Amino acid sequence: MRTLAYLPAILLVAPICTATAQDRTSPLQPGQRVRVTAPELGITRQAAMFNALGGGVLTMTADSTMQCPLADVTRLEVHAGRRSFTTHGALIGAGAGLLSGVIVGAIEQSRYECDPDNAWGPCIPPLPTIPIMFGVLGAGLGYLAGSLIKGDRWEDVPLDRLRVSVGPQREGFGIGASIEF
């Protein structure tokens, strides 16, 4: 009799549970590469192949098939292709080129003698074109090197902020909800 008292609440929550489960599975397709973090299970950024999501359990294959309760997952990422490091390479190359150009310019400057009686001035100023030329050359070489280096790109899969569960309790059925912040 007591269980019948909880029946209206269960009927109200059941559609929410179904809608939540459908929203969770939409960004993932079987066969996609995923990266999972579940600190309570000792899993840190584990890359695997997604198999299925059902009943609050994430099933994936890495070296073997493993199942991870979705409640323990703190971060879930999906593979979004590969990217190159052309911009980073160009910036690092330009910085290295400018620095080496300043050093070469200073060495070239020191080769000239300073003569205070010289009509053209006491010393020959360093050529600003040397650091600029080295910077442009370094940026070009860095751009080429960065285009050859590829890395994986990962996008976060939003985990639901509201988890609703319906299950048996000591004195009948219970409804639990948790909100993550």
N, C-alpha and C positions, 0 to 999 in steps of 0.2 A: 504494500500500500504506500509505503514511504517513497518507493522508487517512482511511482506514478506522479508524485508531487513535483519531481524534478523533470518530468517529461516535457513540459512546455519550454523550460530553459534549454534543454538539450536540442529541441527542435528549432529554437531560435539561433543557437550557436552552430549547429551543423552546417548551414549554408556558408557561414563565415569561414569555417575550417576548410570546406571544399574550395571556396574562392581563393583562400590563402595558398593552398597547395597548388592550384593552377597557376597563380602568379609566380610562385617560386620556380616552377619548371620552365617557364617560357623563355628565359634567356639562355638556357642550356640545351644542347642537343647531344644525343648519344654519339660518342666518338670525338667530341671536342676535348682539347687539352685544357685542363684546369690546374690551378695551384691552390692548395688548401692550407689553412693555418688553424690548428686546434691545439692550443697549449696544454690543455688538460689531458690530452691523449699523447702528448710528446710529438706532435706533428707541427713542423715549422716550414712553411712555404714548400710543401711537398707537391711536386708536379706529377700529374697522373692523367689518365684518359677517363673522361666521364662516361659512366654506364647508365645510371638511373638515379632517380630521386623519388622515394615513396615511403610513406609511413614515418616521416621524420628522419629517414636514414639516407645518407649520401653513399652511393656505391660507385667505386672507381677502381681502375686497374693501373698499378705502377709495376712493380716486380711481380706482384700477385694481386688478386682481387681483395679489396679491403672495403669494409663498411664503417662509416663514421656517422654517429648521431649528429643531426643537424644542430641540435641544441649546444653541442660542444664546439661547433665551428665559429671562430671569431672573424675570419676573413676568407672569402672565396673569390678567386680571380679567374677570368677566362682569357685564353690566348687570343690576341687581337692582331696577329701578324708579326712581321719583323720590321725593324727600322734601322737606318744607317746613322752614323755619327758625323755627318759632313759639317754641320755647324760647329760642333765641339772641336772637331779636328782643325777647321779653319781658324777658330779663335786661339786655340793653343799654338798652332803654327805661326800665326801673326805675332803673338806675344813672344815666342821664342825667336822669331826672325828679327823683331824690333830690338830685343835685348842683345842678340849677337851683332846686329848692325851698329848699335851704340858702342859695343866693345871694339869692333873693327874700326869704327870711326875714331874712337879715342886712341887706338894704336897708331892709326895713320896720322892723327894730329900730332902725336908725340914725335914722329919722325922729322917734322919740320922744326927748324930752329926759330926761336923768337928773337927778332932783332928790333930793339926799340927805335933805332934810327931809320928803319925801313919806311919808305914813303907810303906804302900800301897798308901800313898798320903794324903794330908790334907782333902780332901772331896771325897765322892763317886760321880763320874760324873753322870748326869741324863742318864737314859737308852734311847737311840734313838729308841729302838724297841717299846716303848709304843706309841709314836705319830704315828709311821708307822702302828702298828697294829690297832689303833683306826681309822686311815685314811682309811685303806683297808676295815675295817668293815663298816665305814660310807659310803664309795663308794658303797659297795654291797647293803646296805640298801637303799641308794639313788637311785640306779639303779632299784631296785625292786619297790620302790614307784613311780619313774618316768614312769615305764612301765605300771602302773595301771592308770596313769593320761593321758587322751586323749584330744586332741584339734583339731579343724577344720583347714584344710589347704586351703588357697585361692590363686588362680593365677589370675593375671591381664589379662583382655581381652583388647588388644590394640584398642584404639579408633582411627579412621582414622584421620590423620593429615590434610587432605585436604577434605573440604566439599564443594560440588558444588550444587547450587540451581538454578532452572529455574522457573520464575514466572512472573505474570503480574506486570507491573509498571504503573505509570501515563501516560506515553507516549508510550505504547506498552509493549513488553516483556523485561525482564532484566535477566542478568546472574550474579550471585554473587559467589565469592569464598573467603574462609577464611582459613588461615593457622595458626595452633596452634603451639606454641613453648613451 
